[in-house]
Amino acid sequence: MKMKRSLSLLTVSSTLLSFIAPSFIAPYQAIATPPRTPDKTVNCDVLVVGGGLSGVATAYEGLLAGKRVCLTEITDWVGGQISAQGTSALDERPTQRRRLFYSRGYLELRKRIKDKYGGLNPGDCWVSDSCFLPRDGHKVLNKMLKDAAREGRGKLRWFPNTVIKDLETTSDGKIINAAIAIQHKPAKGAAPLNTSPLSQTIEDAYNYDDSSKFAKTIIRFTPKRKQSNSPNWYIVDASETGEIVGLADVPYRLGIDERSYLEPSSSSISNDPYCTQGFTYTFAMEATQNAQKHDMPPFYMQYSPYYSYELQRLASFPLVFTYRRIWSPQQGAQMTFGGINFSTPTPGDISMQNWTWGNDYRPGTSQDNLIYTRQQLQSSGQLVPGGWKGGLRTEALRKAEEISLGYFYWLVAGTTDSQLGEGVKKPHPNHRFLSGLNSPMGTAHGLSKYPYMREGRRIIGRPSWGHSKGFMIWEIDISRRDYNDEYYRKTLSPSTYRSLRTALAGLETTSVILGRKDPSSVARRTRSTIFPDAIGIGHYAIDFHPCMTKSPPEAAGNTERKGERRGAGQAYPFQIALRAMIPQKIDNLLVAGKSIATSHIAAAAYRVHSFEWSAGAAAGTTAAFALKNNIAPYQLVDELPKIEPKLIELQRLLNQNNNPTAFPDTSIFNEKWDDWR
């Protein structure tokens, strides 16, 4: 396999650790400030908020459909997970990857990565078939969008370093008429963008006024067409945390869902909005020929009780280094540890770090949670006009930055292990932390531009057939678990357990409901739920990075929230329902990415790269289809289970465009879904 091996890097000394210091801690409170007159107005057919994979996929399909697409992003890179968040290792399942059964844009992304490097895996990592440099993810996707605009005769308006500050709606609140955004660039004489970490810039980014760091441009996004009886433009929330969902104040869930027959593995009998999955600032480190000098960060001892290899079978530095190695100039000798085969690191190798008991930050209480609940948004003034500040706790971002920088020091100099005890961790000084604007992460401080987010606000869809309280995709819709063990019999009430077994009866459900069969005698269906309004696909394991029990997360002796990993495990290939993308209250808002209507447990599978692309492709196609047919998306599903001719037409269009809505040979009559691994 031929690969390009030259790479220019600017490294900066460990004094950059001082960028993140306690002096920047400040109470987080939104202050409503009146906007100045917008500097410019921009017309769009589709406004995509968030430039991650789901946002790019939305824009990609919108452009191919000939639409005028405006794409905003808080950073200056498109790609989200594979670029600005640094997680440039594609999470894929073996069967789907072997059969290359993905959306057309995702297949094009994989092809262009392969073309660029001469192979999919220039990092020779072992977690994925494709590990590469984050900045190249941005470059590849940027070119894909330009090519899509040219091919489809659409118009792309790209707005980096831009956040949405406010929304203007009709008097009944059903239509968003305009979105007010703030775009920033360096103020005169100020340091370049990406010099300071996010925690030091995010609050400034949401203020209308210019500052010592930023010069601001106020943009008013509006529809291109005049008002009609149906929406004349669409806003797609493809942000990482469900930001527009929070700002628009539509119904949503956050954190753990209450235990029920639909979510039987929930760790709580009631909803807990503060326990979301951990988030991570990734970074890149390079193997060197000689030992490097490493200074202990001033905050290291605060976080040192947290760091660990986690499991004995993972307690190998070379294994952890090569896990998400994103660049490897020469292949080292093969070695095996814990049953895993990988090539030995060699000088010049670059690894991206994303480790649960390393740089994951996992708050789980009301004192430290990252994503503010609706109550917290209200109390901080973020739901009043002009008060929106992004909906995140700045202090949690700052501490996540610190724990990540501390984790690098632990890798190269640490000798403790919080889970495995003494004598396991050894120093590995022949490595350096890569930082600088030309480094893999593209930041002076070396951390990713934005943290890798695993979970955000998740909408509650509109009440529909079989979902009287609002549409949701639940644990039992996708999990391979048979729920026949003693835990569920003892934990769930008899009536709840009976409802669970009934819901899993598959083709025999009717017989169970009518009393012809005892639910305990019925074999559990071996497939995921098939949705009549499916418009996309995904497949991944239900994968948890649980919140911690006590505050702060890094406290000595702290443990993961009890029971959070119970729902983890294998999932069947699953579908994305259109109803999961349509929020309540607002008719011209669609939701893509991780904020679709999934439960806490289901969301642990509905969050990886190919799913994000499929959801975005569905959103972009749906928006363009709705505009062309003068119909709102909710009208495509409001008569289910009756036949919806326009829904069928949309599904046909998606499949014709090679954006599949179902996996091959997966139907209610096919019991061989176990073959999909």
PyMOL commands that set and color helices and strands:
alter all, ss='L'
color gray80, all
select helices_A, chain A and resi 14-19+22-24+53-64+80-82+94-99+104-117+134-152+198-200+202-205+243-248+300-303+312-314+317-323+374-379+394-413+475-477+486-491+494-503+506-513+519-521+564-567+578-581+593-595+600-603+609-629+633-636+645-656+673-675
alter helices_A, ss='H'
color red, helices_A
select strands_A, chain A and resi 40-44+46-49+68-72+155-159+162-169+176-186+214-223+234-237+252-253+279-280+283-287+325-327+334-337+340-343+350-353+360-361+431-433+458-459+534-538+574-577+589-591
alter strands_A, ss='S'
color yellow, strands_A
deselect
rebuild
show_as cartoon
